[in-house]
Amino acid sequence: MTYLSRISRGEIEQNLKSAYDVIKEVDYITDTYILDFFVEDVWEKLPKDWRTYLESLSLAELAQLIDATAAIPKEECIPNSLLNVRESVLRCSLSRDFKQYNVLSNSSNFPLFEHLKDGRFESNFFRGVKKKKTYEIMNMSALIYQTTQQIPVDFVVDVGGGVGHLSRVLAYVYNVKVISVDGNKSFITYANKLNDKIALYMKKLKPGVTDLIRPIHICSMVESNITTEEFEKLIQQGTSYGIVGLHPCGDLAPTLLKLFKTSTNCKFINIASCCYMKLSTDQEAENEHLGFPVSEESKEYPIKLSYAARELACHALELYKQKLILGNVEDLKVHSYRALLELLIVEKYPSRRKEQIKSVKYRDGLTFFEYAERALRCSDIQLNLDEADLQSISEKIDQWKRVVIVYSLRLMFAPLIETIILMDRLLYLHNDVGSCDLIPFFDPTISPRTHVLTATK
Ligand SMILES: C[S@@+](CC[C@H](N)C(=O)[O-])C[C@H]1O[C@@H](n2cnc3c(N)ncnc32)[C@H](O)[C@@H]1O
């Protein structure tokens, strides 16, 4: 698929339903966490011909299989049913080819470039900020700036703005008036401190500058039942505005879509979503404001995605593909260690399934016993591994490649699940706004939630 602005509502609806039909076919894979591999005997749930084919693949071939855009490995052996679902993944998923749309690459007239020439820019604006976040902010701010050039507004509201990194770049670098709203008071306090500090740097960088715009930070939760009037009272700084958000989590993203759709003053929206598992669904919603699905068509179909499937949609197959190609077996074994540990925990404590335990970073030569000891160090779960059935443990560890296969298969479906969630949002907006699109914007190996939803009136 390409960008969606020219695609009709009927086509989006059809694509959404086709994607969902595929996920229903494979929900025994997408709804199962990898840690349940042994507890639920997941391997045996796969069709026999799939198992035979999948076990015949090398790790590099497995990497090829899960990327539906790549050639099919051992094409002559792939079972038809697996081939069909893989083709559906390719046909129905949103493109993740971010290279088609790189706002910064050919835009040397962006004000940001001027600043990047100063070696201190990054260390001032992004001290202590992870590379991933820095990359996202640099790109997202450029996209928002570009939108404000096309659709001038009085100000931009950065909802879920956190400590204000995006707002600060928009204000100080791009001269965009920004209101940043976040529910966390300590973030606002810290954001204001950073604003002061970076304003000093900006004044040094551009002596004599008089028009430095400071972002304004407001501490408030934007709940899913907020009305447009309440929201606009909160942010009253002018008339026309655009809503932006870098990873507004869970229900915040659909709430922003609702505000955009219902307000005549809001002229555009640019959001990159995250934490799909936190969306309230009809099973979990405490009020009528569902986080997913939001479109009438999806509610009617009805489209339902489990927590596990929505969590899966947050993962990038591109990163795991790289790991498979690298083929570091010890590293790949870590999921089988967790699955085996889950089995041993459940055997002793049947009521403590999927309990949060310490995550253990892989290091060379890590054995299962070392892994288990570290994972349970801060837990009251006590497994006497000295007396465990060593042969059974070793047989399970020997199945590590099957665990890798199931993990990989799950990831193959991740883009399709994300497509369902995002297209549902697109349908919700379609007809009521001027244009709306889902752009493959971020490099998924850096930022797994690749797409930015952008819409204008
Ligand atoms: C994943 S963080 C993203 C922060 C920031 N945009 C960034 O990219 O660094 C989500 C932020 O949204 C805020 N948040 C979540 N739900 C919110 C709500 N309903 N109303 C206001 N803020 C919210 C959180 O406090 C958090 O700072």
The ligand as a Gaussian input file, in Angstrom:
#p B3LYP/6-31G(d) Opt

LIG

0 1
 C        5.400000       8.361000      26.325000
 S        5.460000       9.888000      27.128000
 C        5.929000      10.954000      25.818000
 C        6.525000      12.238000      26.319000
 C        7.037000      13.181000      25.230000
 N        6.032000      13.520000      24.254000
 C        8.245000      12.626000      24.556000
 O        8.158000      12.180000      23.435000
 O        9.293000      12.592000      25.191000
 C        3.755000      10.241000      27.344000
 C        3.517000      11.495000      28.159000
 O        2.122000      11.753000      28.172000
 C        1.718000      12.105000      29.475000
 N        0.321000      11.699000      29.552000
 C       -0.172000      10.453000      29.414000
 N       -1.511000      10.462000      29.458000
 C       -1.871000      11.754000      29.613000
 C       -3.115000      12.411000      29.706000
 N       -4.258000      11.727000      29.620000
 N       -3.136000      13.740000      29.863000
 C       -1.970000      14.446000      29.917000
 N       -0.760000      13.872000      29.829000
 C       -0.707000      12.558000      29.681000
 C        2.655000      11.388000      30.402000
 O        2.788000      12.052000      31.645000
 C        3.954000      11.402000      29.602000
 O        4.726000      12.527000      29.897000

